[in-house]
Amino acid sequence: MENMDAQKELSQNLKKIAEQEGFSPVGIARVPGSSQIELRTKALENWIDAGFHADMGWMSAPRRKRIDSLLEGVKSVLAVGLNYYVDIKPSPNCLSIARYAWGNDYHKLIEVRLKRVANWLKNQKPQCRMKICVDSSPLLDKAWAEEAGLGWIGKNSNLINKKSGSWMVIGHLLCTEALTPDKPSKPRCGICQACITACPTNAITEPFIVNSNRCLAYHTIENRNSELPNEIIQSLGKWVAGCDICQEVCPWNHKKIPIASDPEIQPKPWILNLKTDQAISWSDQEWKIKVRGSALKRIKPWMWRRNAKAIQKNRATKDKKS
């Protein structure tokens, strides 16, 4: 009984330390997890078999299906969310950039802060081994966040929390210490299909299944071809980097949700005022300066110009028709 009490106290204190680093929500899962993890693993296999991962070959890495391949002897997972919603609107008629990329690179933010959490745990349990994971790691990150109670995976494949919506990026601290788990989240999307209806390219082929081959976010960020497909160009709107449409229409994001005051989350001024001709005219060096310390560096300068030219081309075509 004493060991269980000590484990529970350690787990509660660990979550408090994570919250002090600005993470919310925070939860713990135990490995190997519930049957829900098995279902999510099978869903990943089906998604890849259908070719819905497009050119993202790294998604099929075998390690993604076995958490112990990332850390031998892993017993627990601390899952954390980092809210990136700010109550600011871009200037009218400027290009649109997905909200997660408005501030500093979330990969580094999560890693640095989880490193401090890991150091605290190491001081409590010197024999404990740990590994920090963000979404660039071969881990079923949303599935383990769901298992830890952070939220459920919605029909648009985003993780949704009933209090803070889906405007969050997630990170994980894998460890060999046995911790007290939280209850896995249960789906709450119900009969709502707002995200499915709103997607301009019908990328959400059925609830919970997103076909990357049709997704604006995939094509503006991951597609390395010199030209975008015509059907994507026709649906781009103003999206030059990523797409938030399926989150913008989600009812859970229309509730009173927390606003991020974290200075590292706040948008860079140029992101809220970017015009198409500016994006096209930037040199490689100018682009590197703009995206320094940003998750937008994932997009190469030539891809950035490609996306902006596609938006410009689509606008010109529509103007001629009108």
N, C-alpha and C positions, 0 to 999 in steps of 0.2 A: 504493500500500500504506500509506503514511504517513497519507493522508487517511482510509482505512478504520480504521486503528488509532486515530486521533484521534476519529473518530466513535464507535467502540466505547467508548473511555474516557469521552467526554462522556456517552454513554447510561448507562453503569454508574454514573457519579457522580450523574447526574440521579436515577436510581432510589434511590440511597443518601440523597440529600437528601429525597426523598419519604418514605422509610422513617423518617428522623429526625423527620418531622412526624407520625409515628404511623400512617402508611398501611401496610397489608399485607393482601393481596398487592399487588405493583406490577409493571407490565409496559408494554411499548411495542409499538405497531402502526404499520405504514407504510400510508399512503394510496396507492392506493385500496383496499388490503386484498385478501384472497384471495377465492376464489369463495364462501366462507362468508358474506361480507358481502352478496353478491348474493342468496343464498338467504334470508337474514334479511330483506332488503328486500322480496323477493317475498312472504315470509310475512306481513309487516306489511300489505302491500296486500290479501292474501287475508283477513286478520283484519278489516280495516276494511270491505271489501266485504261481509263476512258480518254486519256490524253489531255485532260483538263489543266494540267500543269504547264502546257505549251512548251516553251524552251527552257523552263526552269528545272533543268536536270537534277540540280542539287536536292530538290524535294523528294526524289526517289532514293536518297541515301539510306541504306539498310539501318544505319545507326539511329535514324529518326524513330524507328519502331521499337527500340530497346533502350530504355533510359539508363540501364546499367552499363551500356557501352560508352556512355559519357563519363560516368564515375563508378568504378568498380566498388561494390558494397554499399551503394546508395540505399538509404532507408527512408529518407524524408525529403520533401520539396517545400521550400518557402516560396510562395508565389506572390508577386507584388504588382500593383497597378500604379501608373503615373499619369495623372490627369493632365491633359493638354488643352482643355477647352478654355478659351479666353473670350470675353464678351466684346469683341471688336469685329467690325465689318470692313472688308476691303473697299477701296474706292470704287465707285460705279464704273463699269466698262473696262476694268482692268482684268488681266489674266487671272485665272483661278489656280491656286496651289493647295494641295491637301493640307489640312490643319496640322497634322502631325509633324510637318516639316517647317512650320512657321518659326520655331525657335531654334535652340541649339540641338545638336545631334543627340537624339534620345538614347542611342546605343551607349555613348560615352557617359551620359548622365546616369543611366541605370547601372552601368558597370562600376563607376566610381562610388556611387552610394551603396550598392550592394557589397562592395569591397569593405566598406566600413562596418556594415552589418556582419559580414563574415569574420572580420577581425574581432568583433565583440564576442561572437560565438566561439572563436578559437581560444579566447581568454578564459571562457567558461569551461570549455571542453578541449584541452590541448591535443588530444588524440584524434579529434574529429577532422576528417578530410572533406573538402568542399570544392564545388565548381559553380561558377557564375555563368548563366546563360541568358542571352537576349535572343531576338528572333532570327539572328544570323547563325545560331547554333542549330544542329540537327536534332531538334527536340519538338515533340508535339506540344508546343508552348500553350496554345489556347486550351487544349484538352486538359493539361495539367493545372492550368489556372481555373478551369471549370471544376476539376476534381478538388481543388483547394477552397472552393466556395467563393471565388472572386466574382463569378457571374456565369451566365450560360452562353453557349455559342448560338447566335441568332441565325435566322434564315439567310442573312447576308454574309454569314461566316465570321462576323465580328463578335467579340466577347462583349456581352451586355450586362451591366450591373443595375439592379433595380433602383438604386439611389443616385448613381452618377452617370447612368447611360453608357454609351460605348466610346466616348472620347478619351480613351486611355491606351497607352502602350504598356506592355507587360515584360517582366523579367522574372528569373527564377534563381534560387540558390539551392543547389543540390547538396546534400550532406549525408554523412554516414552515421549521424546521430539519430536515434529514434525519438521522434517528436509527436506530440498529441495532435492528431489531424482535425480539421474542421469538416463539416458536412459538405459533400459535393453539391453544386448548384443544380437546380431543376429548371428545365426550359419554361419560359414564360411568354413566348411569342404568341401562343394561342392561334387564332384563325387569321391574325393580321398578315397581310401580304403587301404592305406599303412599299417595302424595299424591292420586291419582285416587280411590282407594277411600275415603279419609278425608274428602274434601270433602262437607260436609253438604247442599250444594245442587247437587251435580254440575256445578259451574262449569267444571271441567276436562273439557271435552266429549270430548277425545281427547288423547293425549300431546302436550304443548307448546302446546295451544290452550286459553286461558282465556276463557270468555264472561263479560265484565264484568256483563252483565245479570243473572247469577246469583250474582255474587261478593259475599260479605259485606263485604269490604274496600271495594269500590266503593260499595256502598249506604250504609255508615256514614260514609264520608268524602266521596264525590263526588256522591251523589244529592241534588239540591236540591229534591225534591218534599216536600210537607208531611207525607205519610204514606209509609211503606215498604210494598212489596208484601207481601201476606199470607204468601206462600211464604218470603220472606226473614225475616219476623218469627218464623215457626215454627222457623227454623233458627238464629236469632241466638245462642242460648245466653246467654253473659255478655258477648259482644263488643259493646262500646259504641263502639269506635274501632279500625277495622282488623280483621285476622284473621291468626293465625299457624298455623292448623291444618296447612296443607300443609307448613310448615317443621318443625313440631313432630314430625311422623311420619317425616320424611326420615331414612333410615339414615345419611346423611353427617353429620347433626347429632347422632347418637347416639355418634359416636366421641369420643375425647378431643380436644376443640377448644379453642383459646385463649380465655381469659376477658379481657374488656376491663377494664383498670385505669384507663383514661383518665377523669379526674374529670368531664369534660363529657359522658360517656356514662352516668354513674351515674343511676339512676332517682330522680325526685322522690318524696319520701315519700308524698304524697297519691295518687300513681298506684298504689301498692301496697296501698292501704287504702280505695279508693273504693266506697261503697255506692250502691245505686240511688236511694234517697230523697235522698241528698246531691246527686247529679247532677241530679235533677229540680228540686231547690229552689234551685240557684244562679241568681242574677241574671246579666244580661249582664255587669255590671261585675265580679262575683266570678269569672266564667268568664275574662274577659280577664286578670285578675290571675293566675289559675292557669296559663294557657297562655302567659304572657309568656315569650318566648325558646324556645318549643317548636314542633315541627312540627305539634302538635295545633291550632294556630290556623287551620289549613286548614279545620277544622270550625267552622261558625258556631254561636253559642250555642243558637239554636233547634233546630239539627240535633242537637246534643248532648242536649238535653232530649227531642227526638223519639226518638232511639235508646234512651235510658234508659227512656222510657215504653213503648216497644215491648217491651223486655225484661221490664218489670214486667207488661205485659198478657199476654205469653206465659206467664210463671210462674203468673199467676192462673188462666189457662185450664187449665194442666196440673194445678194444685192441685184445681180443681173436678172434673176427670176422675178424679183419684185418690181 
